Amino acid sequence: MGRSNLMSERIGPELAVDEARLTRPRPAVDPDAVLVERLRRRDAGAAEALVASYGDRVYRLAIRITGNRSDAEEVVQDALWAATARSMASAGRPPSEPGSTESPPTRPIRSGRGG
């Protein structure tokens, strides 16, 4: 008698687990695929969406590493610029220089940060 038959007998057929379904590989789902595609297409607002999605998290990490706001803000801007540039380059198109209209915004990540 196979393992799944033994399991069905112990817990009942309605509660038996489909072992084949559990071992089947699940397709990988990238939650940021749409954002990355927008960056590759140089979609208006994609860099701002990147900042909105990750700016605070990157800033919190940067402030812990650098220990001060000024350096952390510079690190965040550089990191988000690099992410944007890498996305554009992977699409086979060279990114613009930092500070151009296609670079991530240089405004603070969020206003009203306590300090």
C-alpha positions as CSV (number, residue, x, y, z in Angstrom):
1,M,0.0,0.0,0.0
2,G,1.4,3.4,-1.0
3,R,2.0,6.3,1.4
4,S,-0.9,8.4,0.2
5,N,-3.2,5.4,0.7
6,L,-2.0,5.0,4.3
7,M,-2.5,8.7,4.8
8,S,-6.1,8.6,3.4
9,E,-6.9,5.7,5.7
10,R,-5.6,7.5,8.8
11,I,-7.2,10.9,8.2
12,G,-10.0,10.2,5.8
13,P,-10.1,10.8,2.0
14,E,-11.6,14.3,2.4
15,L,-8.5,15.5,4.4
16,A,-5.8,13.6,2.4
17,V,-3.0,15.7,1.0
18,D,-2.2,15.5,-2.7
19,E,1.5,14.8,-2.4
20,A,2.1,15.3,-6.1
21,R,0.7,18.9,-5.9
22,L,3.0,19.7,-3.0
23,T,6.1,18.6,-4.8
24,R,5.3,20.4,-8.0
25,P,7.5,23.5,-8.5
26,R,5.6,26.7,-8.2
27,P,6.1,29.4,-10.9
28,A,8.2,32.2,-9.7
29,V,6.2,35.4,-9.3
30,D,8.1,38.7,-9.2
31,P,6.0,41.3,-7.5
32,D,8.2,44.1,-9.0
33,A,8.1,42.9,-12.6
34,V,5.6,45.6,-13.6
35,L,7.7,48.3,-12.0
36,V,10.9,47.0,-13.6
37,E,9.2,46.9,-17.0
38,R,8.0,50.5,-16.5
39,L,11.6,51.5,-15.7
40,R,12.9,49.8,-18.8
41,R,10.3,51.6,-21.0
42,R,11.3,54.9,-19.3
43,D,7.7,55.3,-18.3
44,A,6.8,58.7,-16.8
45,G,6.4,58.2,-13.1
46,A,8.3,54.9,-12.9
47,A,11.2,56.4,-10.9
48,E,8.8,58.0,-8.6
49,A,7.0,54.7,-8.1
50,L,10.4,53.1,-7.2
51,V,10.9,55.8,-4.6
52,A,7.4,55.4,-3.3
53,S,7.8,51.6,-3.0
54,Y,11.3,51.4,-1.6
55,G,12.5,54.9,-0.6
56,D,11.6,54.7,3.1
57,R,13.0,51.2,3.5
58,V,16.3,52.1,1.8
59,Y,16.5,55.3,3.8
60,R,16.0,53.4,7.1
61,L,18.8,51.0,6.2
62,A,21.1,53.8,5.0
63,I,20.6,55.8,8.2
64,R,21.5,52.8,10.3
65,I,24.6,52.2,8.2
66,T,25.8,55.8,7.9
67,G,24.6,57.2,11.2
68,N,23.5,60.6,9.8
69,R,20.7,62.0,7.6
70,S,22.8,63.8,5.0
71,D,24.9,60.8,4.1
72,A,21.8,58.5,4.2
73,E,19.9,60.7,1.8
74,E,22.9,60.7,-0.6
75,V,23.2,56.9,-0.3
76,V,19.4,56.5,-1.1
77,Q,19.6,58.8,-4.1
78,D,22.7,56.9,-5.4
79,A,21.1,53.5,-4.8
80,L,17.8,54.4,-6.5
81,W,19.6,56.0,-9.4
82,A,21.7,52.9,-9.8
83,A,18.6,50.7,-9.7
84,T,16.9,52.8,-12.4
85,A,20.0,52.9,-14.5
86,R,20.5,49.1,-14.3
87,S,16.9,48.5,-15.3
88,M,17.3,50.8,-18.3
89,A,20.6,49.2,-19.3
90,S,19.2,45.7,-19.1
91,A,16.7,46.9,-21.7
92,G,19.6,47.7,-24.0
93,R,19.3,51.4,-23.7
94,P,21.9,53.5,-21.9
95,P,20.5,55.6,-19.0
96,S,20.7,59.3,-18.9
97,E,23.2,61.0,-16.6
98,P,22.2,61.7,-13.0
99,G,20.3,65.0,-12.8
100,S,18.6,64.7,-16.2
101,T,14.9,64.5,-16.4
102,E,15.0,60.7,-16.5
103,S,16.9,60.3,-13.2
104,P,15.1,59.5,-10.0
105,P,13.8,62.5,-8.2
106,T,16.2,64.4,-6.0
107,R,13.6,65.5,-3.5
108,P,13.6,64.1,0.0
109,I,12.3,60.5,0.2
110,R,9.5,61.7,2.5
111,S,8.8,65.0,4.1
112,G,8.6,65.5,7.9
113,R,11.3,63.1,8.9
114,G,11.9,63.3,12.6
115,G,15.4,63.6,13.6
